[in-house]
Amino acid sequence: MTHPEAPPSALAPLRNRTFRAVWLSIQVASLGWLIQTVAIAWLMATISPSDLMVALVQAATTLPAFLLSIPAGALADSYSRRRVILAGRIIFTISYAALALLLFLGLAGPWTILALICLAGVGASLIDPAWQASVGDIVEREQIPAAVSLNSLGFNTVRSIGPALGGIIVAAFGPLFALVLSVISYAFPIAVLMRVDWTTRSAGPPRKRILDTMIDGLRFTARSPAIMAATVQGTFYSIGGISILALLPLIVRDTLSGNAVAFGIMMACFGAGACAGGLLNAALRRALRPHTMFCLASVAAALCCLALAFTTSLVVAGIALATGGFGWVTGWNVLSVSVQMSSPRWIVGRTISIYYAATFGGLTLGSWLWGAVAQGHSLMLAMAGSGLALAIVAATALLFPLRETTPAE
């Protein structure tokens, strides 16, 4: 009698030398980015009196991905994914180096900050689809869920310490020092990408024009119920949940009466919950169906929003943020794995990019929407409204159940 093979270890992809080298360099850069995120968010909260401008920091981060993810995915399926990632990393690094220089010269006003964040987002929009598509090129198919979870776990592990460290650095040395540290950290993945290489597992059809390639990706996605379900749910999930990150500087400043250190600690609480979600992802996948996991993740994020709407306690807010972080990363893990597992390797860059375009569009819209509600009405109404939206997402998840299909290569 034969027994089914045990699923690969959660750490199995790290035995792959190329994946390990790129993954470790990304963690260094992620730590720098999280330190910088605290610096920029708190800087905007102190130099701009507008709640909407503070929320637009998050919108500026996600808008380029909404606009450029689909052509970026076509590039990832048509050219060397490593080179696409490298180009994105260079644009990303130059953008934040320019912001650090302008801040040093005293020329970084609110709109300048938003413009350079958008430029950095152009680089990020090239990086993400190409890297996510490369995961299945570098590791074996049965290791893809573990590799996707490792990507999420790595980011959320540094997220549990990066923001608190960022808050301390900003309070002690100022935002400029934090920005310079982050730019230095971005050199690590650039150095690694220049040293390693990998090939696409399946070349697929002959290369076409980029526009035709994009149309093929849209057509394939529209015909895949599994990818469409993940994309639709991800869009509404992002609209409802982004209020947590977009409005947190205002919540700390106005509702919790905190400073930069308190903001960093609250971000770290969110990261700690996210890290726990990443660690428990494999166990949850064995125990629950994907749509059940996603429904529970949406409920956790909704509870976080509702708690932040009504509490004035740093302790309660920290617990709520840990719960929200757990739900946030669990939800995105479920959606990302569903898209990865349902996509043939030759078109996965495009399917991921279409999913990214939709969800980043939701993040951009949600950042603006909840910022406008906070500006025109109140923070409490904005957070309560986003909590209600997430509760609706949880309820409707049952109408669009997630499935992970096995595509024909």
Secondary structure, 3 states (H helix, E strand, C coil): CCCCCCCCCCCHHHHCHHHHHHHHHHHHHHHHHHHHHHHHHHHHHHHCCCHHHHHHHHHHHHHHHHHHHHHHHHHHHHCCHHHHHHHHHHHHHHHHHHHHHHHHCCCCCHHHHHHHHHHHHHHHHHHHHHHHHHHHHHCCHHHHHHHHHHHHHHHHHHHCCHHHHHHHHHHHHCHHHHHHHHHHHCHHHHHHHCCCCCCCCCCCCCCCCHHHHHHHHHHHHHCCHHHHHHHHHHHHHHHHHCHHHHHHHHHHHHHCCCCHHHHHHHHHHHHHHHHHHHHCHHHHHHHCCHHHHHHHHHHHHHHHHHHHHHCCCHHHHHHHHHHHHHHHHHHHHHHHHHHHHCCCCCCHHHHHHHHHHHHHHHHHHHHHHHHHHHHHCCHHHHHHHHHHHHHHHHHHCCCCCCCCCCCCC
